[in-house]
Amino acid sequence: MVFFADRESGYGRVVKINHGYGYSTVFAHLDRSLVKAGAKVTRGQPIGKVGLSGRTTGPHLHYEVWKDGERQNPLHFILDAY
């Protein structure tokens, strides 16, 4: 479930999703969000458009994975990465 979809200092437009079991993800520097806080989302559903909002030098997607309040290496969560 989306628990944050707004602007955040440095990150610009941000979407944060709670996946349950202590996991959450952060998608930042968006041009715009396609979801609102409280929305249920599914894998593969578009949640935003890549942009250059916040403190950045070019368009890109900033992606973070958190587990129990600690950052994780996102590469371990990208399908087919290993």
MOHUSUL-V968685 format. One record per run of one state. SS is the DSSP state (~ for helix, > for strand, _ for the rest). FROM is the first residue (numbers start at 1). TO is the last residue. Records with the same first field share a line. If there is no record, write none. Layout:
# MOHUSUL-V968685
SS=FROM-TO  FROM-TO
This chain:
# MOHUSUL-V968685
_=1-1  9-11  21-22  34-47  52-59  61-61  68-69  73-73  78-82
>=2-8  12-20  23-33  48-51  60-60  62-67  70-72
~=74-77
